[in-house]
Amino acid sequence: MKNKLVSLLPAAAAVALLTLGASPLMAADQGKPAGSVSTSVTRTATVTKIDAKDRWITLKLADGSLVDVQAGPTVKNFAQIKVGDQVVASQEQTVTIEVLPAGQAAPNVTGGSSVVGSPMGAKPMGIVVDTTVVSGTVTAIDYQQRLVTLQGPAGNSRTLQVGPAAKKFDQVKKGDVVVLTLKTATAIEVKAPAKK
């Protein structure tokens, strides 16, 4: 799994570096670039059929198509789901990047997850937040071409093009550490239909 996370550094860093200037600065006191980019999506479906024995639910999506979903044992309060209920699924992804001066951090990969569920007797609900922090050292920089080479925790290197939106690029120096935080929050909630 660590190798998979390490491979995220170049792709996620590229996205963050390309869009950095559109975000509020987090490390203005250091004069180094920092910021974040977030995206979110929410989808709603209606429960049309329930197979309580095998824990299958048929959902009608917004486009009218039907999808069968099996609720595993982690779905608490399955018996509270009724035909006509709304299933609301949302996901928010945030990429945060911060450039730290040399010596303040070392290339590393860390991560973790947290889960929250509904109390007994309530409609099913769950929130999962996954966080991964990956950092890499700037080993080369070309200010004219706006290129930066990062070396990740496993020793892998990648040269990235930094977009014009990234402010304070001239403040990035060889030896600085780029710290990338990838956070994904996924929430699924079953709600009774609105009363008419």
C-alpha positions as CSV (number, residue, x, y, z in Angstrom):
1,M,0.0,0.0,0.0
2,K,2.9,2.4,0.8
3,N,4.1,2.1,-2.9
4,K,0.6,3.0,-4.1
5,L,0.6,6.1,-1.9
6,V,4.0,7.1,-3.0
7,S,2.9,7.0,-6.6
8,L,0.2,9.5,-5.7
9,L,2.8,12.2,-5.1
10,P,3.5,13.2,-8.7
11,A,-0.1,13.2,-9.9
12,A,-1.6,15.0,-7.0
13,A,1.3,17.4,-6.7
14,A,0.8,18.3,-10.4
15,V,-2.8,19.1,-9.9
16,A,-2.1,21.1,-6.8
17,L,0.8,23.0,-8.3
18,L,-1.2,23.9,-11.4
19,T,-4.0,25.4,-9.4
20,L,-2.2,26.7,-6.4
21,G,-2.7,30.4,-7.1
22,A,-6.5,30.2,-6.9
23,S,-6.4,29.2,-3.3
24,P,-6.0,31.0,0.0
25,L,-2.4,31.0,1.2
26,M,-1.6,29.0,4.3
27,A,2.1,29.7,4.8
28,A,2.3,33.4,3.9
29,D,4.6,34.0,6.8
30,Q,7.3,31.8,5.2
31,G,6.9,33.4,1.8
32,K,6.5,29.9,0.3
33,P,3.5,28.8,-1.9
34,A,0.6,27.0,-0.2
35,G,-3.1,26.4,-0.9
36,S,-5.8,23.9,-1.5
37,V,-8.2,22.8,-4.1
38,S,-11.5,21.1,-3.3
39,T,-14.2,19.3,-5.4
40,S,-17.4,17.8,-4.3
41,V,-20.3,15.8,-5.7
42,T,-23.6,14.7,-4.3
43,R,-26.0,12.1,-5.8
44,T,-29.5,11.1,-4.7
45,A,-31.3,7.8,-5.4
46,T,-34.7,6.4,-4.3
47,V,-35.1,2.9,-2.7
48,T,-37.5,1.0,-4.9
49,K,-37.1,-2.6,-3.6
50,I,-35.6,-4.3,-0.6
51,D,-34.5,-7.9,-0.2
52,A,-34.1,-8.1,3.6
53,K,-32.9,-11.7,3.7
54,D,-29.8,-11.1,1.5
55,R,-29.6,-7.4,2.3
56,W,-30.0,-6.2,-1.3
57,I,-31.5,-2.7,-2.1
58,T,-32.6,-1.6,-5.6
59,L,-32.0,2.1,-6.1
60,K,-33.5,4.3,-8.8
61,L,-31.0,6.9,-9.9
62,A,-31.8,10.4,-11.2
63,D,-31.6,9.3,-14.8
64,G,-34.2,6.6,-14.1
65,S,-31.8,3.6,-14.2
66,L,-31.9,1.0,-11.5
67,V,-28.9,-0.3,-9.5
68,D,-28.8,-3.2,-7.1
69,V,-26.6,-2.7,-4.1
70,Q,-25.8,-5.2,-1.3
71,A,-25.5,-3.7,2.2
72,G,-22.7,-5.5,4.0
73,P,-22.6,-6.2,7.7
74,T,-21.1,-2.8,8.4
75,V,-24.4,-1.1,7.4
76,K,-26.1,-0.8,10.8
77,N,-29.9,-0.4,11.1
78,F,-30.6,-2.1,7.8
79,A,-34.2,-2.8,9.0
80,Q,-34.8,0.9,9.2
81,I,-34.6,1.2,5.4
82,K,-38.0,1.5,3.7
83,V,-39.2,1.6,0.0
84,G,-39.4,5.3,-0.9
85,D,-36.4,6.4,1.2
86,Q,-33.8,8.6,-0.3
87,V,-30.2,7.6,-0.3
88,V,-27.9,10.6,-0.5
89,A,-24.2,10.0,-1.3
90,S,-21.7,12.8,-1.3
91,Q,-18.0,12.9,-1.6
92,E,-15.6,15.8,-1.1
93,Q,-11.9,15.6,-2.1
94,T,-9.4,18.2,-1.0
95,V,-5.8,18.5,-2.1
96,T,-3.7,20.8,0.1
97,I,-0.1,21.7,-0.8
98,E,2.5,23.5,1.3
99,V,6.1,24.2,0.6
100,L,8.3,24.1,3.7
101,P,11.9,25.3,3.9
102,A,14.7,22.8,3.8
103,G,15.2,21.0,7.1
104,Q,11.6,21.4,8.4
105,A,10.4,18.1,7.1
106,A,11.6,14.9,5.3
107,P,10.1,12.9,2.5
108,N,7.4,10.7,4.1
109,V,4.1,8.9,3.7
110,T,1.4,8.7,6.4
111,G,-2.3,8.1,6.3
112,G,-5.3,7.0,8.2
113,S,-9.1,6.7,8.2
114,S,-11.9,7.5,10.5
115,V,-15.5,6.2,10.4
116,V,-18.7,7.5,11.9
117,G,-22.0,5.6,11.8
118,S,-25.6,6.2,12.9
119,P,-26.9,5.4,16.4
120,M,-29.0,2.3,16.9
121,G,-32.6,2.7,15.7
122,A,-31.9,5.5,13.3
123,K,-31.8,5.4,9.5
124,P,-28.4,4.1,8.2
125,M,-25.7,6.7,7.8
126,G,-22.0,6.6,7.5
127,I,-19.1,8.9,7.0
128,V,-15.6,7.8,6.1
129,V,-12.7,10.3,6.0
130,D,-9.4,9.1,4.5
131,T,-6.3,11.2,4.8
132,T,-2.9,10.7,3.2
133,V,0.1,13.0,3.7
134,V,2.9,12.6,1.2
135,S,6.0,14.8,1.1
136,G,8.9,15.0,-1.3
137,T,12.1,17.1,-1.6
138,V,12.7,19.6,-4.4
139,T,15.9,18.3,-6.1
140,A,15.9,20.6,-9.1
141,I,14.1,23.7,-10.2
142,D,13.9,25.7,-13.5
143,Y,12.3,29.1,-12.9
144,Q,12.3,30.0,-16.6
145,Q,10.5,26.9,-17.7
146,R,8.5,26.6,-14.4
147,L,9.7,23.0,-13.9
148,V,10.3,21.4,-10.5
149,T,11.7,18.0,-9.8
150,L,10.5,16.2,-6.6
151,Q,12.0,13.2,-5.0
152,G,9.5,11.1,-3.0
153,P,10.0,9.0,0.1
154,A,10.9,5.9,-1.9
155,G,13.6,7.7,-3.8
156,N,11.5,8.1,-7.0
157,S,11.8,11.4,-8.9
158,R,9.4,13.2,-11.1
159,T,9.6,16.6,-12.9
160,L,6.4,18.6,-13.0
161,Q,5.3,21.6,-14.9
162,V,4.0,24.3,-12.6
163,G,1.2,26.4,-14.0
164,P,1.1,30.2,-14.1
165,A,-1.6,30.3,-11.4
166,A,0.9,29.1,-8.8
167,K,2.0,32.3,-7.0
168,K,5.4,32.6,-5.3
169,F,7.0,30.0,-7.5
170,D,10.2,32.0,-7.3
171,Q,10.3,31.4,-3.6
172,V,10.6,27.6,-4.0
173,K,14.2,26.5,-3.5
174,K,16.2,23.3,-4.0
175,G,16.0,21.3,-0.8
176,D,12.5,22.6,0.1
177,V,9.9,20.0,1.0
178,V,6.5,19.8,-0.8
179,V,3.9,18.5,1.6
180,L,0.8,17.2,0.0
181,T,-2.3,16.3,2.0
182,L,-5.1,14.3,0.2
183,K,-8.3,14.1,2.1
184,T,-11.5,12.3,0.9
185,A,-14.7,12.5,2.9
186,T,-17.5,10.2,1.8
187,A,-20.9,10.3,3.4
188,I,-23.9,8.0,2.7
189,E,-27.2,8.7,4.4
190,V,-30.7,7.2,4.1
191,K,-33.5,9.7,4.7
192,A,-37.3,9.3,4.8
193,P,-38.9,10.9,1.8
194,A,-40.1,14.5,2.3
195,K,-43.7,14.7,3.4
196,K,-46.0,16.3,0.8
